[in-house]
Amino acid sequence: MPKVYEDPYPDVYIGGGFSDPTAPPSADPDDPDGPAPEPEPQAEPEPEPAPEPGFLPRRPADRVLGAVAVATGLVLLGHSLVPNTPGNLGSLLDTALPWTGPAVPALLLAALIRRSRPAGIAALLLGAVWAAVFAPLFLGGSAGAAPNLTVVTHNVGAANPDPAGTVRTLLAARPDLVALEEVTDEALPAYRKALDRRLPHSVRVGTVALWSRFPIAESWRVTIDPGWSRSLRALVQGPDGPLAVYVVHLPSVRVGAAGFATGRRDETLDALVRTLDGERQRKVLLLGDLNGSTADRVFAPLTDRLTPVEEESGAGFGFSWPAAFPLARIDHILTRGVTPTDAWTLPATGSDHRPVAAGLRA
């Protein structure tokens, strides 16, 4: 019987044809070139670095916050370089400069919401610049100096409906001198009735007046604004000798399409400075409504001769106008030869200004 050998490579039947199991696989049996090459593996993209815990990656909005902080800081440091023409833009900027302060907490809050470290650092640097510029207004004061004279000045407003109530507010400060501006003929009797009992010595010129606890040796009109009677000078026998007291109401200013209109006020201010140059008394007080902030560069000749009490007493800004929400200090007490110990703003009255007061060592 013949031997039967098994074929070690049997044909494999696949759907109507035979194939060799030892042949390499082919995607197409009819392709004579053999199987298609396998695709090369694609390199996987590198993952983006994870942000630091608590902070998001920098975005365009974060750059905007930083730019705002830097621009505000440059305004604080370089506002004096802004020209005053056209429209007295530099003076307007000088006056509004304290209001750059609210930008600091606003930028900090935005940085916290966005969790942006660069924006937060920029806001903190802006806060440091603001504090350096305005620190003298809060860090002054004469340690150990006890006041012997309290003075108050107030633009009472020509349309004030309550002169008696206004005087009660002023007398609550226990003043030795009270200077009033915009005192009309109609309201004068009401002011005299309320003030004369506490402050028996007084003088009035036009629409400005002064009441004093101490005798007034002499007084006269100061002609710095021809056609107006809104300034006076009185020699008061103070607690430690004579004191020249000026009560002044400078012309108003306007902000409009043409800019910051201050021409008439500035001319009157120049005349006031010339008058002060001729003052021979060592001790001088200037009280009144100057219709401008002493931070305005135009007031530099005046502040070179007299010192605003808020700067020496560390009383802060002491904004006085408008009374409902004060935005600027335009009512002032300035001194020469006396020591301010304190300065403050009194509550609102029937006027559109708030009264300002100071304690002095005179």
Phi, psi and chi 1 to 4 in degrees:
 res  aa     phi    psi   chi1   chi2   chi3   chi4
   1 MET       -  129.0 -178.9  176.7 -177.8      -
   2 PRO   -68.9  148.6   23.7  -32.5      -      -
   3 LYS   -77.2  144.8  -66.5 -178.2 -179.9 -179.5
   4 VAL  -109.3  120.9  177.7      -      -      -
   5 TYR  -104.6  136.0  -63.3   96.9      -      -
   6 GLU   -82.2  136.4  -66.4 -177.6    1.8      -
   7 ASP   -71.9  118.5 -173.8   -8.0      -      -
   8 PRO   -69.9  -15.5   25.3  -32.4      -      -
   9 TYR  -124.5   70.1  -55.7  106.4      -      -
  10 PRO   -65.2  146.9   26.7  -34.1      -      -
  11 ASP   -67.5  146.6  -67.6  -25.8      -      -
  12 VAL  -111.6  125.6  178.7      -      -      -
  13 TYR   -86.5  125.4  175.7   79.3      -      -
  14 ILE  -132.9  105.7  -58.8  178.0      -      -
  15 GLY    43.1   54.3      -      -      -      -
  16 GLY    97.7    3.4      -      -      -      -
  17 GLY  -148.4  175.2      -      -      -      -
  18 PHE  -118.3  147.0  -67.2   89.0      -      -
  19 SER  -136.6  156.9   64.0      -      -      -
  20 ASP   -93.2  119.5 -173.5  -10.1      -      -
  21 PRO   -66.9  -15.5   25.0  -33.6      -      -
  22 THR   -87.1  -11.4   61.9      -      -      -
  23 ALA   -75.2  145.7      -      -      -      -
  24 PRO   -65.7  148.6   22.9  -32.1      -      -
  25 PRO   -66.3  150.4   24.3  -32.9      -      -
  26 SER  -134.1  138.2  173.7      -      -      -
  27 ALA   -67.8  -28.5      -      -      -      -
  28 ASP  -130.1  114.4 -175.6   -1.6      -      -
  29 PRO   -61.5  -26.1  -18.4   29.1      -      -
  30 ASP   -87.1   -2.8  -62.3  -32.7      -      -
  31 ASP   -80.9  113.1 -175.5    1.3      -      -
  32 PRO   -72.8  -16.3   27.1  -34.9      -      -
  33 ASP   -84.2   -0.7  -63.8  -29.9      -      -
  34 GLY    93.1 -168.1      -      -      -      -
  35 PRO   -72.5  152.8   28.8  -35.4      -      -
  36 ALA   -71.0  142.6      -      -      -      -
  37 PRO   -65.9  147.8   25.7  -34.0      -      -
  38 GLU   -70.8  141.0  -65.4 -176.7    3.6      -
  39 PRO   -65.2  143.5   23.8  -32.5      -      -
  40 GLU   -70.0  141.5  -64.0 -177.2    1.8      -
  41 PRO   -65.7  137.0   23.5  -33.2      -      -
  42 GLN   -86.0  139.0  -62.5  -67.6  -34.3      -
  43 ALA   -72.8  131.4      -      -      -      -
  44 GLU   -73.2  138.0  -64.7 -176.0    2.8      -
  45 PRO   -64.9  144.3   23.0  -31.6      -      -
  46 GLU   -70.1  134.9  -63.6 -177.0    3.3      -
  47 PRO   -67.7  145.4   25.0  -33.6      -      -
  48 GLU   -66.8  143.4  -64.9 -176.7    1.6      -
  49 PRO   -63.3  138.9   21.8  -31.7      -      -
  50 ALA   -69.3  139.3      -      -      -      -
  51 PRO   -65.2  155.8   24.4  -32.7      -      -
  52 GLU   -61.7  147.4  -62.9 -178.4   34.4      -
  53 PRO   -57.6  131.7  -22.8   32.3      -      -
  54 GLY    87.8   -4.5      -      -      -      -
  55 PHE  -134.6  144.7  -70.2   89.8      -      -
  56 LEU   -93.0  158.1  -63.9  175.9      -      -
  57 PRO   -60.2  153.9  -18.1   29.3      -      -
  58 ARG   -65.6  134.6 -172.9  179.1  -60.7 -179.2
  59 ARG  -128.9  168.5  -63.3  177.1 -178.9  177.3
  60 PRO   -55.9  -38.1  -28.2   35.0      -      -
  61 ALA   -62.4  -34.4      -      -      -      -
  62 ASP   -66.1  -37.5  -59.1  -27.6      -      -
  63 ARG   -65.7  -35.5  -63.8 -171.2  180.0   94.0
  64 VAL   -63.6  -44.0  170.5      -      -      -
  65 LEU   -60.4  -43.9  -68.0  175.9      -      -
  66 GLY   -64.1  -39.4      -      -      -      -
  67 ALA   -65.3  -38.8      -      -      -      -
  68 VAL   -63.1  -43.8  169.9      -      -      -
  69 ALA   -62.4  -44.2      -      -      -      -
  70 VAL   -64.9  -43.6  170.5      -      -      -
  71 ALA   -63.6  -40.4      -      -      -      -
  72 THR   -65.7  -40.4  -53.4      -      -      -
  73 GLY   -62.7  -39.0      -      -      -      -
  74 LEU   -66.0  -35.9  -69.4  175.3      -      -
  75 VAL   -64.4  -42.1  168.2      -      -      -
  76 LEU   -60.7  -43.7  -83.7  166.7      -      -
  77 LEU   -81.8  -28.4  -65.4  174.5      -      -
  78 GLY  -118.2   19.7      -      -      -      -
  79 HIS   -62.4  -29.6   66.4   96.2      -      -
  80 SER   -68.5  -16.0   60.6      -      -      -
  81 LEU   -84.4  -12.4  -58.3  177.1      -      -
  82 VAL   -71.9  123.7  176.6      -      -      -
  83 PRO   -66.0  156.0   23.3  -32.9      -      -
  84 ASN   -92.8    7.5 -136.8   10.9      -      -
  85 THR  -131.0  141.8   53.5      -      -      -
  86 PRO   -86.1  160.9   32.2  -35.5      -      -
  87 GLY    71.7   19.0      -      -      -      -
  88 ASN    53.4   41.1  -67.5  -49.1      -      -
  89 LEU   -61.4  -38.5  178.7   61.0      -      -
  90 GLY   -63.2  -42.0      -      -      -      -
  91 SER   -63.8  -41.2  -71.9      -      -      -
  92 LEU   -63.6  -40.0 -176.2   59.7      -      -
  93 LEU   -65.9  -41.9 -179.7   59.4      -      -
  94 ASP   -57.1  -41.9  -64.8  -19.5      -      -
  95 THR   -68.5  -38.7  -57.8      -      -      -
  96 ALA   -86.3   -3.7      -      -      -      -
  97 LEU   -56.0  -40.1 -153.6   61.3      -      -
  98 PRO   -57.3  -24.9  -25.6   35.1      -      -
  99 TRP   -80.3    6.5  -69.7   99.8      -      -
 100 THR   -75.4  -16.7   56.4      -      -      -
 101 GLY   -57.6  -45.9      -      -      -      -
 102 PRO   -59.1  -17.2  -27.7   35.6      -      -
 103 ALA   -64.6  -27.6      -      -      -      -
 104 VAL   -65.4  -57.3  176.8      -      -      -
 105 PRO   -63.7  -32.7   19.5  -31.2      -      -
 106 ALA   -64.1  -43.7      -      -      -      -
 107 LEU   -68.9  -37.4  -70.9  169.5      -      -
 108 LEU   -62.5  -43.6  -84.6  174.8      -      -
 109 LEU   -62.4  -43.6  178.9   60.7      -      -
 110 ALA   -62.3  -39.2      -      -      -      -
 111 ALA   -65.6  -39.2      -      -      -      -
 112 LEU   -67.1  -41.4  -71.3  172.9      -      -
 113 ILE   -62.6  -40.2  -68.9  173.2      -      -
 114 ARG   -86.2   -6.5  -64.3 -167.5   56.3   77.3
 115 ARG    53.9   47.8  -68.3 -176.3  -70.5  169.3
 116 SER  -107.5  111.3  169.9      -      -      -
 117 ARG   -66.3  -46.0  177.9  173.7  -69.1  171.2
 118 PRO   -58.3  -42.3  -24.7   34.7      -      -
 119 ALA   -66.0  -37.2      -      -      -      -
 120 GLY   -65.1  -41.2      -      -      -      -
 121 ILE   -64.4  -41.5  -67.2  173.3      -      -
 122 ALA   -62.1  -40.6      -      -      -      -
 123 ALA   -65.9  -39.2      -      -      -      -
 124 LEU   -66.3  -39.6  -70.3  174.2      -      -
 125 LEU   -64.4  -38.8  -70.4  174.5      -      -
 126 LEU   -61.8  -42.0  172.5   60.6      -      -
 127 GLY   -60.9  -38.3      -      -      -      -
 128 ALA   -66.2  -40.1      -      -      -      -
 129 VAL   -64.9  -45.2  171.1      -      -      -
 130 TRP   -60.1  -43.9 -169.7   92.4      -      -
 131 ALA   -64.3  -38.7      -      -      -      -
 132 ALA   -65.7  -35.8      -      -      -      -
 133 VAL   -71.0  -40.9  170.2      -      -      -
 134 PHE  -105.9    1.7  -65.9  108.0      -      -
 135 ALA   -55.7  -39.0      -      -      -      -
 136 PRO   -57.1  -28.0  -26.2   35.4      -      -
 137 LEU   -71.6  -16.4  -70.6  174.8      -      -
 138 PHE  -114.8   -9.4  -63.2   88.8      -      -
 139 LEU  -113.4    9.2  -59.7  177.8      -      -
 140 GLY   -79.0 -155.6      -      -      -      -
 141 GLY   109.6  146.9      -      -      -      -
 142 SER  -109.7   99.8  -58.7      -      -      -
 143 ALA   -61.3  128.7      -      -      -      -
 144 GLY    83.8   -7.4      -      -      -      -
 145 ALA   -83.2  121.4      -      -      -      -
 146 ALA   -95.9  130.4      -      -      -      -
 147 PRO   -71.4  145.7   26.4  -33.7      -      -
 148 ASN  -123.0    8.9   59.9    3.1      -      -
 149 LEU  -151.0  126.3 -173.3   70.1      -      -
 150 THR  -114.5  128.1  -61.3      -      -      -
 151 VAL  -124.5  148.6  -60.2      -      -      -
 152 VAL  -135.1  139.6  171.3      -      -      -
 153 THR  -130.5  143.9 -176.2      -      -      -
 154 HIS  -155.0  126.8 -173.2   28.4      -      -
 155 ASN   -80.9  102.8 -178.6  -30.3      -      -
 156 VAL   -75.8  -14.7  -66.3      -      -      -
 157 GLY    82.8  125.3      -      -      -      -
 158 ALA   -62.9  -26.2      -      -      -      -
 159 ALA  -100.9   18.3      -      -      -      -
 160 ASN   -59.3  121.4 -168.4  -36.6      -      -
 161 PRO   -83.5   -6.6   31.6  -34.6      -      -
 162 ASP  -139.8   71.3 -174.5   16.5      -      -
 163 PRO   -58.6  -39.9  -24.2   34.5      -      -
 164 ALA   -64.5  -43.6      -      -      -      -
 165 GLY   -65.7  -35.9      -      -      -      -
 166 THR   -61.4  -45.5  -64.0      -      -      -
 167 VAL   -64.2  -37.4  170.8      -      -      -
 168 ARG   -59.3  -40.2  -75.8 -165.5  -63.6  -88.8
 169 THR   -63.3  -41.2  -61.3      -      -      -
 170 LEU   -68.2  -42.5  -55.4 -177.7      -      -
 171 LEU   -71.3  -19.3  -68.1  179.1      -      -
 172 ALA   -63.1  -21.1      -      -      -      -
 173 ALA   -81.7   -2.7      -      -      -      -
 174 ARG    54.4   56.6  -57.3  178.4   64.6   84.7
 175 PRO   -80.4  155.2   30.6  -35.5      -      -
 176 ASP   -97.8  -26.0  -58.9  -62.8      -      -
 177 LEU  -133.1  136.5  -65.3  175.2      -      -
 178 VAL  -130.5  121.6  170.2      -      -      -
 179 ALA  -109.0  132.0      -      -      -      -
 180 LEU  -123.0  144.1  -59.4 -176.1      -      -
 181 GLU  -121.0  155.3  -58.0   84.3   51.0      -
 182 GLU    62.5   44.3  -70.3 -163.1   18.9      -
 183 VAL   -88.0  112.0  179.3      -      -      -
 184 THR   -86.0  162.1   63.7      -      -      -
 185 ASP   -59.9  -37.3  -68.1  -23.3      -      -
 186 GLU   -68.4  -36.2  -64.5   75.6   16.3      -
 187 ALA   -88.7  -15.6      -      -      -      -
 188 LEU   -54.7  -45.6 -179.8   60.9      -      -
 189 PRO   -58.2  -37.3  -25.4   35.1      -      -
 190 ALA   -66.5  -39.4      -      -      -      -
 191 TYR   -68.8  -40.3  -70.5  117.3      -      -
 192 ARG   -63.0  -44.7  -74.7 -161.9 -179.4  -80.5
 193 LYS   -59.3  -39.2 -179.7  179.3  178.9 -179.2
 194 ALA   -82.1  -28.7      -      -      -      -
 195 LEU   -99.8  -31.0  -74.1  167.4      -      -
 196 ASP   -60.9  -32.3  -75.9   -5.4      -      -
 197 ARG   -68.8  -34.5  -72.2  176.6  -64.6  175.1
 198 ARG   -92.0  -32.3  -65.8  -85.8  -65.0  -88.3
 199 LEU  -128.9   89.1  -55.0  170.1      -      -
 200 PRO   -74.7  -13.2   25.7  -33.4      -      -
 201 HIS  -106.0  130.7  -51.9  -79.2      -      -
 202 SER  -150.6  160.9   64.7      -      -      -
 203 VAL  -150.9  144.9   57.5      -      -      -
 204 ARG  -136.5  136.4 -178.0 -154.3 -178.8 -158.7
 205 VAL  -132.6  114.7  171.3      -      -      -
 206 GLY    60.1 -119.5      -      -      -      -
 207 THR  -104.4   11.5   57.8      -      -      -
 208 VAL  -118.2  149.4  -63.5      -      -      -
 209 ALA  -150.7  156.9      -      -      -      -
 210 LEU  -135.2  130.9  175.3   69.3      -      -
 211 TRP  -114.4  140.8  -82.6  -96.5      -      -
 212 SER  -140.3  143.7  172.0      -      -      -
 213 ARG   -76.1  -24.4 -172.1 -175.2  -55.4  -81.3
 214 PHE  -101.5  155.9  -55.3   99.6      -      -
 215 PRO   -61.0  146.1  -23.2   33.6      -      -
 216 ILE  -104.9  113.2  -63.1  175.8      -      -
 217 ALA   -74.4  -38.5      -      -      -      -
 218 GLU  -159.6  161.5   59.0 -173.3   22.5      -
 219 SER  -160.6  154.9   63.6      -      -      -
 220 TRP  -161.9  165.5   59.0   79.5      -      -
 221 ARG   -73.8  138.2  175.4 -169.7  174.0 -167.1
 222 VAL   -99.6  115.6  177.4      -      -      -
 223 THR   -91.4   90.4  -53.2      -      -      -
 224 ILE  -116.2  -11.7   57.7  174.8      -      -
 225 ASP  -137.2   85.0 -170.3    5.4      -      -
 226 PRO   -52.4  135.8  -25.4   34.7      -      -
 227 GLY    94.4  -12.6      -      -      -      -
 228 TRP  -123.9  144.4  -68.3   79.6      -      -
 229 SER  -114.1   81.0  -65.5      -      -      -
 230 ARG  -131.2   23.3  -54.2 -157.2  -57.6 -174.0
 231 SER  -148.3  140.9  -54.6      -      -      -
 232 LEU  -143.2  162.4   66.7   83.4      -      -
 233 ARG  -131.6  130.5 -172.6 -108.8 -167.3 -155.6
 234 ALA  -129.6  145.7      -      -      -      -
 235 LEU  -103.8  109.6 -175.9   63.6      -      -
 236 VAL  -101.8  133.9  175.8      -      -      -
 237 GLN   -81.7   88.3  -60.3  -61.7  -29.5      -
 238 GLY   -73.9 -177.0      -      -      -      -
 239 PRO   -64.3  -27.4   20.4  -31.5      -      -
 240 ASP  -129.2   37.4  -72.1  -31.5      -      -
 241 GLY   119.9  176.8      -      -      -      -
 242 PRO   -67.0  150.3   23.0  -32.2      -      -
 243 LEU  -140.6  121.6 -171.7   69.8      -      -
 244 ALA   -82.8  121.4      -      -      -      -
 245 VAL  -117.4  122.0  179.8      -      -      -
 246 TYR  -105.9  133.3  -71.5   78.9      -      -
 247 VAL  -115.3  122.1 -177.9      -      -      -
 248 VAL  -134.4  139.9  177.2      -      -      -
 249 HIS  -130.3  102.8 -175.3 -170.8      -      -
 250 LEU   -79.2  157.9  -64.2 -173.7      -      -
 251 PRO   -60.3  156.4  -25.1   34.9      -      -
 252 SER   -73.9  162.1  -60.6      -      -      -
 253 VAL  -120.7  164.8  -60.3      -      -      -
 254 ARG  -137.7  144.9  -64.5  -71.1 -176.5  -90.0
 255 VAL  -112.6  118.8  179.3      -      -      -
 256 GLY  -147.4 -162.6      -      -      -      -
 257 ALA   -62.1  -28.6      -      -      -      -
 258 ALA   -84.8   -1.7      -      -      -      -
 259 GLY   109.9 -148.0      -      -      -      -
 260 PHE   -98.5  100.4 -163.8   32.1      -      -
 261 ALA   -84.8  107.2      -      -      -      -
 262 THR  -130.1    9.9   65.3      -      -      -
 263 GLY   -55.4  -51.3      -      -      -      -
 264 ARG   -67.9  -39.8 -171.4  174.6  170.4 -161.3
 265 ARG   -60.0  -43.2 -176.5 -153.5   64.4 -174.8
 266 ASP   -66.3  -36.8  -63.7  -14.2      -      -
 267 GLU   -64.4  -41.4  -68.9  173.3    0.6      -
 268 THR   -68.9  -35.9  -52.6      -      -      -
 269 LEU   -61.9  -42.7  176.0   61.7      -      -
 270 ASP   -60.2  -41.2  -69.2  -19.2      -      -
 271 ALA   -65.6  -36.6      -      -      -      -
 272 LEU   -64.3  -42.2  174.7   61.5      -      -
 273 VAL   -61.8  -41.0  168.7      -      -      -
 274 ARG   -64.5  -36.2  -69.3 -166.9  -62.8  -90.8
 275 THR   -64.9  -43.2  -60.7      -      -      -
 276 LEU   -65.6  -30.2  -69.1  169.6      -      -
 277 ASP   -63.5  -24.4  -75.8  -19.2      -      -
 278 GLY   -93.7    2.2      -      -      -      -
 279 GLU   -76.1  125.6  178.1   56.6   61.6      -
 280 ARG   -96.8  -14.3  -60.3  -54.2  176.5 -157.4
 281 GLN   -70.8  140.4  -72.1  -65.6  -34.3      -
 282 ARG   -71.5  -39.5 -175.4  177.2   66.3   85.6
 283 LYS   -98.9  125.2  -61.9  178.7 -179.5  179.4
 284 VAL  -134.7  137.2  178.9      -      -      -
 285 LEU  -121.9  139.4  -74.9 -178.6      -      -
 286 LEU  -124.2  122.0 -169.3  151.2      -      -
 287 LEU  -123.5  138.5  -45.7  170.2      -      -
 288 GLY   153.3 -175.8      -      -      -      -
 289 ASP   -96.9  107.8  175.0    6.3      -      -
 290 LEU   -96.1    0.0  -57.6 -174.4      -      -
 291 ASN    50.1   44.5  -91.4  -52.7      -      -
 292 GLY   177.6  158.4      -      -      -      -
 293 SER   -84.5  139.9  165.8      -      -      -
 294 THR   -69.2   -8.1   52.5      -      -      -
 295 ALA   -75.1  -18.5      -      -      -      -
 296 ASP   -62.6  130.1 -177.9  -16.6      -      -
 297 ARG   -57.4  -25.5   65.4 -166.7   67.0 -177.7
 298 VAL   -64.8  -25.3  174.3      -      -      -
 299 PHE   -85.5    1.9  -77.5   84.2      -      -
 300 ALA   -56.9  -41.8      -      -      -      -
 301 PRO   -60.9  -33.4  -25.1   35.7      -      -
 302 LEU   -72.9  -45.8  178.3   62.8      -      -
 303 THR   -74.1  -12.5   55.4      -      -      -
 304 ASP   -72.6  -22.3  -73.6  -16.3      -      -
 305 ARG  -104.1  -33.8  -68.1  159.3  173.7   80.3
 306 LEU  -129.4  152.7  -56.6  177.0      -      -
 307 THR  -109.8  126.7  -57.5      -      -      -
 308 PRO   -62.5  135.4  -21.8   33.1      -      -
 309 VAL   -63.9  -30.2  -67.9      -      -      -
 310 GLU   -67.5  -26.0   64.2  -88.9   16.4      -
 311 GLU   -72.1  -36.6  -69.1 -173.9    8.2      -
 312 GLU   -87.5  -26.1  -72.9 -163.6   11.1      -
 313 SER   -92.5  -10.5   62.9      -      -      -
 314 GLY    70.1   34.1      -      -      -      -
 315 ALA   -89.0   -0.8      -      -      -      -
 316 GLY    84.8 -156.5      -      -      -      -
 317 PHE   -76.4  -40.2  -63.4  114.8      -      -
 318 GLY    60.3   44.5      -      -      -      -
 319 PHE   -57.5  140.5  -64.7  148.0      -      -
 320 SER  -126.2   -8.3   62.8      -      -      -
 321 TRP  -145.3  141.8 -180.0   88.4      -      -
 322 PRO   -74.8  157.4   27.7  -33.1      -      -
 323 ALA   -60.7  -37.6      -      -      -      -
 324 ALA   -65.5  -38.8      -      -      -      -
 325 PHE  -150.5   86.9 -172.7   82.9      -      -
 326 PRO   -61.3  131.5  -23.4   34.6      -      -
 327 LEU  -114.1  -18.2  -62.4  172.8      -      -
 328 ALA  -153.2  155.3      -      -      -      -
 329 ARG   -98.1  106.2 -175.7 -178.0 -178.8  103.4
 330 ILE  -113.9   -4.0   65.4  173.6      -      -
 331 ASP  -106.4  129.3  -58.3  -84.4      -      -
 332 HIS  -135.6  154.4  -63.6  -81.5      -      -
 333 ILE  -128.1  118.0  -59.3  170.6      -      -
 334 LEU  -122.4  150.2  -61.1   97.3      -      -
 335 THR  -136.8  160.0   68.4      -      -      -
 336 ARG  -145.6  130.3 -175.4 -178.1   79.0 -168.4
 337 GLY    80.5    4.7      -      -      -      -
 338 VAL  -128.5  162.6  -58.6      -      -      -
 339 THR  -110.2  113.4  -57.8      -      -      -
 340 PRO   -70.2  132.2  -17.9   31.7      -      -
 341 THR  -108.4  -22.5   61.0      -      -      -
 342 ASP  -163.1  157.2 -163.9    9.0      -      -
 343 ALA  -151.3  144.0      -      -      -      -
 344 TRP  -158.3  168.1   65.1   98.2      -      -
 345 THR  -109.1  134.5  -56.5      -      -      -
 346 LEU   -86.4  165.1  -60.3  179.3      -      -
 347 PRO   -62.1  160.1  -22.5   32.7      -      -
 348 ALA   -64.8  149.3      -      -      -      -
 349 THR  -119.4 -156.2   67.5      -      -      -
 350 GLY   -79.4    6.5      -      -      -      -
 351 SER   -96.6  166.9  170.4      -      -      -
 352 ASP   -87.3    1.3   59.0  -21.2      -      -
 353 HIS  -111.9  158.0  -65.4 -118.8      -      -
 354 ARG  -102.4  145.2  -68.4 -164.0  179.3 -169.1
 355 PRO   -70.0  150.1   -8.8   23.4      -      -
 356 VAL  -122.9  147.9  -63.4      -      -      -
 357 ALA  -136.8  160.8      -      -      -      -
 358 ALA  -152.0  145.6      -      -      -      -
 359 GLY   -99.1  133.5      -      -      -      -
 360 LEU  -129.6  150.3  -51.6  172.4      -      -
 361 ARG  -103.9   98.8 -174.7   70.6 -175.1  176.4
 362 ALA  -116.9      -      -      -      -      -
